[in-house]
Amino acid sequence: MANATIRLVTSHRRIVDLYNNGAVLCAFDTETTGINPLHCCVIEIGAVKFNKNGIIDRFSTLIKPYYEIPEEITKLTGISPDMVCSCPTAGTIIPQFREFCKDTILLAHNAQFDVRFIDMECERLGYRPLLNPVIDTLRMSRILLPDNTSWKQTSLASQFNIDTGHAHRAADDANVCMQLFQRFVTMEVPKKKKPQPKQPGLFE
């Protein structure tokens, strides 16, 4: 189940139309014990539900993991074993998050990573994978900003003067993702540059 293809919305025009027509989106981010959902788990979920009129609701929680938090993850996120030892488990949080994001379009930066982790948590608990449509702000940024040298969320936030808060914490990252999306829907896809005709050589 966790390897199911996500329902990615790819057309920029379609994304803009959905937003302008009042679609409710759920920008979310996960922090995890590693990069492989088969052997790692979610330790934090942060999300913000919004539409064109503004923020509707927020969701933020740490999760007690089944696996140890590696030291490098603590250095990256600031989340230590002591911070999560008394937190609710995925068995409590995943149903709550599924209800929170119900009937929304999911929004994330490098969305496949976060959706795959949530889907694996769902699978462990006997739930179906998320069936929400998904928009990936990483993909949007590559299309809208083809001349960038970096499309990392922190780099894009700096480019658009967005406060990152505590980067690599789920609630702040979800908030940045929302703000990037709000910038992106005001932009047009740049026209592809036409290749310059070859200039004839001196002896041609």
N, C-alpha and C positions, 0 to 999 in steps of 0.2 A: 504493500500500500504506500509506504513512504517514498517509493520511487515513481509514483504516479506523476504523469505530466501535469504541470500546473496550468490553469486556464488563464494564460497571459493575454492581456489586451495590448496589442502592439501598435495599432494605428494612432498616430498623434491626433488626427482630426477626430477620431472616435473618442479618445480620452477627453479632449476638450469639450466635445458635445455632451458627454456623460456628466462632466463637472458642471457645465453651464445649465444643464437641464435638472440639476438638483440631486444628483447621485450622492449617497452618503459613503464616504471613504473611511477606512480604518488604517491609518499609518501605524506600523508596529515594528518593533525590533526585539530581538532576543539576544541574551548573553548566554553562552554555553560553556561546557567544560572542555570543548575541543571542536574539531571541524568535521568529524564523521558522526552523523546521527545514529549509526548502528552501534557505536561504542561510546558515545558521549550523550549528554542530556542538557536540557535547558535549566539555567539557574536564575534567569530573570526575564520577565516579559514587560515591556512598556508599550502603550498604545494610546493614540488619540483619535477619537472619532469626530469627523467634521464634514461639512459640506460648504457650498459657496457662501453661505451666510455666516459661517464661523464654527467654532468648536462646540461639539454637542456633549462629549463626555471624555473622560480619561480613565486609563487602566494601568496600574503599575504594581508589581509585586515581585519579591524574591521568592525562589522556590528551593526547598530542601532537595538536593540531588541524590540520585542513587549511587553516583560515582564521586570519587574524591575530586576536589577542585585543584588542578595542577598549579604550581607556584607561578608559572608564567601567565596563567589566566588571572590570578590575583593581582599580579603586577600590571596587567593590561587594563583590567576593569575596576580594580579596587575592591572586588567582592571576595571576602575571605571565608573560610569554613565556619568561623565563629558567627558570621553575619547570617548564615543560612541554616544553622543547626536547629533552630526553633521555628523555622518558617513552615508554612503548609507545603505539602508535597504536590507533585504534578496531578495526582489523583483528585485533588481539590481544585487546583488552579485551572487545569485544562478545560473542564466543563464550564467554568466561569468565563474563560476567554472565548470559548466557542459561542456562548450566549452573547457576549459583548460584541463580537464581530459578525453576528448573524445578520444576514441581509445587507452586508456592506461589500464594497470593493476593497480588497486588501491592497495596501501600498507599502512597499519596502524598498530599501536600497540593496541591490543584489538579492532580489526577492526569493530566488530559488533556495538560497541557503536557509533563510528563516522559515519558509513554508515547509521545506523538507524536515526541519527539526520539529516543528509543531506537528506535522503529520506523523512523524515517528512516535512522538509522545501520545498522539491519538491512538495509534496502532497498539502500543503497549497497553493502553487502557481499554481496548476493544471498541473504539470509536472509528467511524469512517473518516477518511481524510477530509480536509477542508475542501469544499466545493465552490468557494467564492471565486469570482473573477479576480485577477491579480494585475496590478500595474507595478512596473519596476522602474524606479527613478534612475537607477544606474543605466538602464537601456535608454531611457529618455534623454539623459545627459549626453550620452555618446552620439545620439542622433542630432540633438539641438546644438551641441558644442563640439563639433568634430575637430576643431583645431586645438582643443585643450591638450595638455600633456598629462593631466591627471583627472580622473573622474571619481576619485575617492570622495566619500561624503564630506570629510573634514575639509578637503581642498575646495570642493564646491561651495561649502558654507562660507569659507573665507572669501571666495570669489564674489559671492552675493551679500557679503557683510551680515551673515546670519550667526548669531551667538550659539556656539555649540554646547554651552553648559559644560557638563561633565561627559566628554566623549567616551564612548565604550560603556556607557550606562544606558540601559534600554529606554527609559522614559525620555531622556534628553535626546537620544538618537532618533527616536520616533518623532519628536517635535521638530527636529531639523529636517527630517524626511518630508514632513507635511509642508514646511515652509519652502523647501526646494520645489516640491510639486506645484505649490501655488505660484512660484515664479515661472516654472516651465510651461504652465497652461496659458501664459500670456505671450509666449514666444512662438515664432513661426519656424518651421523646419527650413534650414538654409538650403538654397539651391546648390546643386552640385556644380563645382567649378568645371568649366569646359577645359579640356586639355589644350594647351597652347600649341599652335602649329609649329612644326619643326622649321627652324630658320635654315635656309640653304647655306651651305658652306662656301668658303671663298672660291673654291674651284669647281663648284657644282653648276 
